[in-house]
Amino acid sequence: MTVAERNVILLGPPGAGKGTHAERLVEDYGLVHLSTGNILREAEAAGTELGKQAKAYMDAGELVPDELVIGIVRDRLAEADTKQRGVLLDGFPRTIAQAQALAEVIAQLELTGLLVINLSVSDEVLIRRLSGRRMCDNCDAIFNLDRDGVDVGDDCSECEGGKLYQRSDDKPETVAERLRTYYEQTAPLIGHYTERGLLTDIDGNADADAVYERVIASLT
Ligand code: AP5
């Protein structure tokens, strides 16, 4: 089975590097990138009903209700390119109920080769990474103040016209709440997927290139 025939879940706490490695996997292997966080932020920026509903939860560091998020994922997975290219799920599932809904959709659509990669990173490293994260308001490219020497208002080096901003949920008090939410509601997925023989655990504390090598090794 080639990487393109796989459907991959990137699991891990806030700041583990899911979005960072997703960008590279999509570029290197052509997988469809399905980031529920990016979809919700775009809906919020566009002022849609979904965005308005999601904003309060995101700003509080809580999860958006399952029924809203499951609907988004179900619709996107049903599009034709997912079967041809394989899907990279970034930030979904995040609850056992989402994992159960995903299993049903995968069975209905006959998507094969599900693999779950869990990025394990210490809280200390996560907090440092999130405080330094800057993102592009146009193409969602991810940067870091410490590593890339960029800051809010700089031009994006990955696209035309994008400017860097700091996510509102990267404030220290919201980060603490997101971590608490992660341990309570999302970490149980590690056991869920381990029991099903689908999970590979990767030490994500190293630099991004070293972690990406481990991710690739787990896919092939
Ligand atoms: P979402 O956008 O999914 O955020 P998250 O899961 O909290 O994860 P992050 O995006 O913060 O981190 P990441 O792991 O992608 O790290 P990144 O690569 O950016 O969700 C946001 C909100 O939306 C949620 O709180 C919730 O409200 C809602 N939501 C989304 N999905 C939902 C769902 N399924 N159900 C319900 N609600 C949902 O890296 C972070 C920083 O570290 C960057 O600056 C990066 O450059 C740097 N970095 C990454 N890797 C390394 C490395 N190895 N070494 C050094 N620096 C690194």
Boltz pocket constraint, residues with backbone or C-beta under 6 A from the ligand:
constraints:
  - pocket:
      binder: B
      contacts: [[A, 12], [A, 13], [A, 14], [A, 15], [A, 16], [A, 17], [A, 18], [A, 19], [A, 20], [A, 21], [A, 36], [A, 37], [A, 38], [A, 40], [A, 54], [A, 57], [A, 58], [A, 59], [A, 61], [A, 62], [A, 63], [A, 64], [A, 65], [A, 66], [A, 69], [A, 90], [A, 91], [A, 92], [A, 93], [A, 94], [A, 98], [A, 129], [A, 130], [A, 132], [A, 133], [A, 134], [A, 142], [A, 143], [A, 144], [A, 145], [A, 147], [A, 169], [A, 178], [A, 204], [A, 205], [A, 206], [A, 207], [A, 208], [A, 209], [A, 211]]
      max_distance: 6.0
